[in-house]
């Protein structure tokens, strides 16, 4: 009969070894029966001990395999749960975007908040959500406050409230200046914004070409870590002309204000422009304050017009300055020592380099 059980084999080996060792020692007249049996018992006990060690090792291997199976199962559950969460998040995002086209303004506001909440809980969605919010703000919109009529359009007023909500959420999703973390880009090309306040925020690339910023706009204490494009932007329009604040801000790359219309007071005092700065063909209809602004690269004021106070006493001379046909009011211009004023027309002077 073939023995298959390890325990049975161990028992047979132990008994056989006990008999063999004891019998061998009993053959020696110098060995007592007690010593022979003790030695045979030790030999048999050694076999049993080896079996116990082998059995313990088998149990350890079984436990390790069980733990690995459990770990693999848990990992699979985690992957499945992550996929479920990702699917739910994607469905939530898609549904929120779909609701932005709803006729009811309160539904659109809810969709905007849902998108912002999604970005707060899932940082990988932040740039995508900002792109969607900016896309909503780029939609054509006739601001009812621009009309001289006393009659109001309820539909336009409600849409304005939705847009103001989108503006606030854009600001909330941007990191604070000085945080040193990741920044996000904003594309607001052609957008119509009112009371837009990005003060104290860090921004990557900012594109505001052909945008219309109504009433007061505040970009003070901002960090523009990417290029900032304000080409042909209009600050203020009609009775919604307001102040443009951009004080103590930093432009790490190009700052382009070419062709920009500043309808109200524009304040750039103490701001730092590390990259190229251009105000080519810009028009300052009200006071322009650049006191102690720092231009570390080039400054272009080609065909720039200042119709009111031109406080141009910047801090230090830029590397290169284009001053061709830069016009100011003679009695309201303040220029640094390395520039001078040359008569151009009645009450109007042209800014030029002091050596010209």
C-alpha positions as CSV (number, residue, x, y, z in Angstrom):
1,X,0.0,0.0,0.0
2,X,1.4,3.3,-1.1
3,X,1.6,6.0,1.7
4,X,0.6,9.4,0.4
5,X,0.1,11.3,3.6
6,X,3.2,13.2,4.8
7,X,2.1,12.5,8.4
8,X,1.9,8.8,7.8
9,X,5.3,8.7,6.1
10,X,6.7,10.7,9.1
11,X,5.1,8.3,11.6
12,X,6.6,5.3,9.8
13,X,10.0,6.9,9.5
14,X,10.0,7.9,13.2
15,X,9.0,4.3,14.3
16,X,11.4,2.7,12.0
17,X,14.2,5.0,13.1
18,X,13.3,4.4,16.8
19,X,13.4,0.6,16.3
20,X,16.6,0.7,14.2
21,X,18.6,3.0,16.5
22,X,17.4,1.3,19.6
23,X,18.1,-2.2,18.2
24,X,21.5,-1.1,17.0
25,X,22.5,0.3,20.4
26,X,21.0,-2.7,22.3
27,X,23.4,-4.9,20.4
28,X,26.2,-3.2,22.2
29,X,26.6,-4.7,25.7
30,X,28.1,-1.4,27.0
31,X,24.8,0.4,26.3
32,X,21.9,0.1,28.7
33,X,18.4,-0.4,27.5
34,X,17.3,3.0,28.8
35,X,20.1,4.8,26.9
36,X,19.3,2.8,23.8
37,X,15.6,3.8,24.0
38,X,16.4,7.4,24.8
39,X,18.7,7.7,21.8
40,X,16.2,6.0,19.5
41,X,13.5,8.4,20.8
42,X,15.7,11.4,20.1
43,X,16.2,10.2,16.5
44,X,12.5,9.6,16.1
45,X,11.8,13.0,17.7
46,X,14.2,14.6,15.2
47,X,12.2,13.2,12.3
48,X,9.0,14.5,13.9
49,X,10.6,18.0,14.4
50,X,11.7,18.1,10.8
51,X,8.1,17.3,9.8
52,X,6.8,20.1,12.0
53,X,9.3,22.5,10.4
54,X,8.2,21.4,6.9
55,X,4.5,21.7,7.9
56,X,5.1,25.2,9.3
57,X,6.8,26.2,6.1
58,X,3.9,24.9,4.1
59,X,1.5,26.9,6.2
60,X,3.6,30.0,5.7
61,X,3.6,29.5,1.9
62,X,-0.2,29.0,2.0
63,X,-0.6,32.2,4.1
64,X,1.6,34.2,1.7
65,X,-0.4,33.0,-1.3
66,X,-3.6,33.8,0.5
67,X,-2.3,37.3,1.3
68,X,-1.2,37.8,-2.3
69,X,-4.6,36.7,-3.6
70,X,-6.3,39.1,-1.1
71,X,-3.9,41.9,-2.2
72,X,-4.6,41.3,-5.8
73,X,-8.3,41.2,-5.2
74,X,-8.1,44.5,-3.2
75,X,-6.0,46.1,-5.9
76,X,-8.6,45.0,-8.5
77,X,-11.4,46.4,-6.4
78,X,-9.5,49.7,-6.1
79,X,-8.9,49.9,-9.9
80,X,-12.6,49.1,-10.4
81,X,-13.6,51.8,-7.9
82,X,-11.3,54.3,-9.6
83,X,-12.7,53.5,-13.0
84,X,-16.2,54.0,-11.6
85,X,-15.3,57.3,-10.0
86,X,-13.7,58.4,-13.3
87,X,-16.8,57.4,-15.2
88,X,-19.1,59.2,-12.8
89,X,-16.8,62.3,-12.9
90,X,-16.9,62.3,-16.7
91,X,-20.6,61.9,-16.8
92,X,-21.0,64.7,-14.3
93,X,-18.7,66.9,-16.4
94,X,-20.6,66.1,-19.6
95,X,-24.0,66.7,-17.9
96,X,-22.8,70.1,-16.5
97,X,-21.6,71.2,-19.9
98,X,-24.8,70.2,-21.5
99,X,-26.8,72.2,-18.9
100,X,-24.9,75.4,-19.8
101,X,-27.2,75.5,-22.8
102,X,-30.4,75.3,-20.7
103,X,-32.9,78.1,-21.2
104,X,-33.3,78.7,-17.4
105,X,-30.6,81.0,-16.0
106,X,-30.7,79.3,-12.6
107,X,-29.9,75.9,-14.2
108,X,-26.9,77.5,-16.0
109,X,-25.7,78.9,-12.7
110,X,-26.0,75.5,-11.1
111,X,-24.1,74.0,-14.0
112,X,-21.3,76.5,-13.5
113,X,-21.0,75.7,-9.8
114,X,-21.0,72.0,-10.5
115,X,-18.1,72.5,-12.9
116,X,-16.2,74.5,-10.3
117,X,-16.9,71.9,-7.7
118,X,-15.6,69.3,-10.0
119,X,-12.3,71.2,-10.5
120,X,-11.9,71.7,-6.8
121,X,-12.3,68.0,-6.1
122,X,-10.3,66.8,-9.1
123,X,-7.4,69.1,-9.8
124,X,-6.7,67.4,-13.2
125,X,-10.0,69.0,-14.4
126,X,-9.1,72.6,-13.4
127,X,-7.7,73.7,-16.8
128,X,-10.5,72.0,-18.7
129,X,-13.2,73.6,-16.5
130,X,-11.5,77.0,-16.9
131,X,-11.5,76.5,-20.7
132,X,-15.3,75.8,-20.5
133,X,-16.0,78.9,-18.3
134,X,-13.9,81.1,-20.6
135,X,-15.8,79.6,-23.6
136,X,-19.1,80.6,-22.0
137,X,-17.8,84.1,-21.4
138,X,-16.7,84.4,-25.0
139,X,-20.2,83.9,-26.2
140,X,-21.7,87.0,-27.9
141,X,-23.5,89.2,-25.4
142,X,-25.1,92.6,-25.5
143,X,-24.7,94.1,-22.0
144,X,-28.0,95.7,-21.1
145,X,-26.2,98.3,-19.0
146,X,-24.7,99.8,-22.2
147,X,-28.1,100.9,-23.4
148,X,-29.1,104.5,-22.7
149,X,-32.7,103.4,-22.5
150,X,-34.3,103.2,-19.0
151,X,-36.2,100.1,-20.0
152,X,-34.4,96.9,-19.0
153,X,-34.4,93.5,-20.8
154,X,-35.1,90.9,-18.1
155,X,-33.5,88.1,-20.2
156,X,-30.3,90.1,-20.7
157,X,-30.2,91.0,-17.0
158,X,-30.5,87.3,-16.0
159,X,-27.8,86.4,-18.5
160,X,-25.5,89.1,-17.0
161,X,-25.9,87.5,-13.6
162,X,-24.9,84.1,-15.0
163,X,-21.8,85.6,-16.6
164,X,-20.8,87.4,-13.4
165,X,-21.0,84.0,-11.7
166,X,-18.8,82.5,-14.3
167,X,-16.3,85.4,-13.8
168,X,-16.2,84.8,-10.0
169,X,-15.7,81.1,-10.5
170,X,-12.8,81.7,-12.9
171,X,-11.1,83.8,-10.3
172,X,-11.7,81.3,-7.5
173,X,-10.0,78.5,-9.6
174,X,-6.8,80.4,-10.1
175,X,-4.0,80.0,-7.5
176,X,-3.0,83.0,-5.4
177,X,0.0,85.0,-6.4
178,X,3.2,83.9,-4.7
179,X,2.0,80.3,-4.4
180,X,4.7,79.0,-6.7
181,X,2.6,76.1,-7.9
182,X,1.0,75.3,-11.2
183,X,-0.7,78.1,-13.1
184,X,-3.6,77.9,-15.6
185,X,-4.2,79.7,-18.9
186,X,-7.2,81.9,-19.7
187,X,-8.5,82.5,-23.3
188,X,-11.0,85.3,-23.1
189,X,-10.7,86.5,-26.7
190,X,-13.5,88.8,-27.6
191,X,-15.2,88.3,-24.2
192,X,-17.5,91.0,-22.7
193,X,-16.7,91.3,-19.0
194,X,-17.9,93.6,-16.3
195,X,-16.2,94.2,-12.9
196,X,-13.6,91.6,-13.7
197,X,-11.3,91.3,-10.7
198,X,-8.2,89.0,-11.0
199,X,-6.3,90.8,-8.3
200,X,-3.8,88.8,-6.3
201,X,-3.9,85.8,-8.6
202,X,-1.3,83.9,-10.6
203,X,-2.0,83.3,-14.3
204,X,-0.3,81.4,-17.0
205,X,-1.0,82.6,-20.5
206,X,-3.7,85.3,-20.7
207,X,-5.4,86.0,-24.0
208,X,-7.8,88.9,-24.0
209,X,-7.5,90.1,-27.6
210,X,-10.5,92.2,-28.7
211,X,-12.2,91.8,-25.3
212,X,-14.4,94.5,-23.8
213,X,-13.9,95.1,-20.1
214,X,-16.6,97.3,-18.7
215,X,-16.8,99.3,-15.4
216,X,-13.8,98.7,-13.0
217,X,-11.2,96.1,-13.9
218,X,-8.6,95.0,-11.3
219,X,-5.4,93.1,-12.2
220,X,-3.4,94.5,-9.3
221,X,-0.9,92.3,-7.4
222,X,-1.1,89.7,-10.2
223,X,1.6,87.4,-11.4
224,X,1.4,86.9,-15.2
225,X,3.8,84.0,-15.6
226,X,3.1,83.5,-19.3
227,X,2.5,86.0,-22.1
228,X,-0.4,88.5,-21.6
229,X,-2.2,89.5,-24.8
230,X,-4.5,92.6,-24.6
231,X,-4.3,93.5,-28.3
232,X,-7.1,95.8,-29.3
233,X,-8.9,95.3,-25.9
234,X,-11.3,98.0,-24.9
235,X,-11.3,99.0,-21.2
236,X,-14.6,100.8,-20.6
237,X,-17.3,101.7,-23.1
238,X,-20.0,104.4,-23.1
239,X,-21.4,105.0,-19.6
240,X,-19.6,101.9,-18.3
241,X,-16.1,103.4,-18.6
242,X,-14.2,102.5,-15.4
243,X,-10.8,102.4,-13.9
244,X,-8.2,99.8,-15.0
245,X,-6.0,98.8,-12.1
246,X,-2.8,96.9,-12.7
247,X,-0.6,98.1,-9.8
248,X,2.2,96.1,-8.2
249,X,1.8,93.3,-10.8
250,X,4.5,91.3,-12.5
251,X,4.7,90.3,-16.1
252,X,7.3,87.6,-16.5
253,X,6.9,87.4,-20.3
254,X,5.5,89.5,-23.1
255,X,2.8,92.1,-22.2
256,X,1.0,93.3,-25.3
257,X,-1.3,96.2,-25.1
258,X,-1.0,97.3,-28.7
259,X,-4.1,99.0,-30.1
260,X,-5.8,98.9,-26.6
261,X,-8.4,101.5,-25.8
262,X,-8.3,102.7,-22.2
263,X,-11.6,104.5,-21.6
264,X,-11.0,105.3,-18.0
265,X,-8.0,105.8,-15.7
266,X,-5.3,103.2,-16.3
267,X,-2.9,102.6,-13.4
268,X,0.3,100.6,-13.9
269,X,2.4,102.1,-11.1
270,X,5.0,99.9,-9.5
271,X,4.3,97.0,-11.9
272,X,7.3,95.1,-13.3
273,X,7.6,94.1,-16.9
274,X,10.3,91.5,-17.3
275,X,9.6,90.7,-21.0
276,X,8.8,92.9,-24.0
277,X,6.0,95.5,-23.3
278,X,4.1,97.1,-26.1
279,X,1.6,99.9,-26.0
280,X,1.8,100.5,-29.8
281,X,-1.1,102.6,-31.1
282,X,-2.8,102.4,-27.6
283,X,-5.1,105.2,-26.7
284,X,-5.4,106.5,-23.1
285,X,-8.6,108.6,-23.0
286,X,-8.2,109.3,-19.3
287,X,-5.3,109.5,-16.9
288,X,-2.4,107.0,-17.5
289,X,-0.3,106.3,-14.4
290,X,3.0,104.4,-15.0
291,X,4.8,106.0,-12.0
292,X,7.7,103.7,-10.8
293,X,6.8,101.0,-13.3
294,X,9.8,98.8,-14.2
295,X,10.6,97.8,-17.7
296,X,13.5,95.3,-17.8
297,X,13.3,94.6,-21.5
298,X,11.9,96.7,-24.4
299,X,9.1,99.2,-24.3
300,X,7.2,100.2,-27.4
301,X,5.1,103.4,-27.3
302,X,4.9,103.8,-31.1
303,X,2.0,106.0,-32.0
304,X,0.6,105.9,-28.5
305,X,-1.7,108.7,-27.5
306,X,-2.3,110.2,-24.1
307,X,-5.3,112.5,-23.9
308,X,-5.2,113.3,-20.2
309,X,-2.6,113.1,-17.5
310,X,0.4,111.0,-18.6
311,X,2.4,110.1,-15.6
312,X,5.4,108.4,-17.4
313,X,8.1,108.7,-14.7
314,X,9.0,105.1,-14.9
315,X,11.8,103.5,-12.8
316,X,15.0,103.4,-14.9
317,X,15.5,103.4,-18.6
318,X,14.4,100.2,-20.5
319,X,16.9,98.4,-22.8
320,X,15.2,99.9,-25.8
321,X,12.2,102.3,-26.3
322,X,10.2,103.0,-29.4
323,X,8.9,106.6,-29.1
324,X,7.9,107.4,-32.6
325,X,4.8,109.7,-32.7
326,X,4.1,109.3,-29.0
327,X,1.7,112.2,-28.2
328,X,0.9,113.7,-24.8
329,X,-0.9,116.8,-23.5
330,X,1.9,119.3,-23.0
331,X,0.6,120.6,-19.7
332,X,-0.3,117.2,-18.3
333,X,2.7,115.1,-19.1
334,X,5.3,113.9,-16.6
335,X,8.3,112.2,-18.1
336,X,11.6,110.9,-16.7
337,X,14.9,112.7,-17.2
338,X,16.0,110.4,-20.1
339,X,13.0,111.6,-22.1
340,X,11.9,115.0,-23.2
341,X,8.9,116.8,-24.8
342,X,9.0,118.2,-28.3
343,X,6.3,120.6,-29.6
344,X,3.9,118.8,-32.0
345,X,0.7,120.8,-32.2
346,X,-1.2,123.3,-30.1
347,X,-1.2,121.9,-26.5
348,X,0.3,118.6,-27.7
349,X,3.8,117.4,-27.5
350,X,5.8,114.4,-28.7
351,X,7.8,112.3,-26.3
352,X,11.3,111.8,-27.5
353,X,14.7,110.7,-26.1
354,X,16.5,113.4,-24.3
355,X,19.4,113.1,-26.7
356,X,17.2,113.8,-29.8
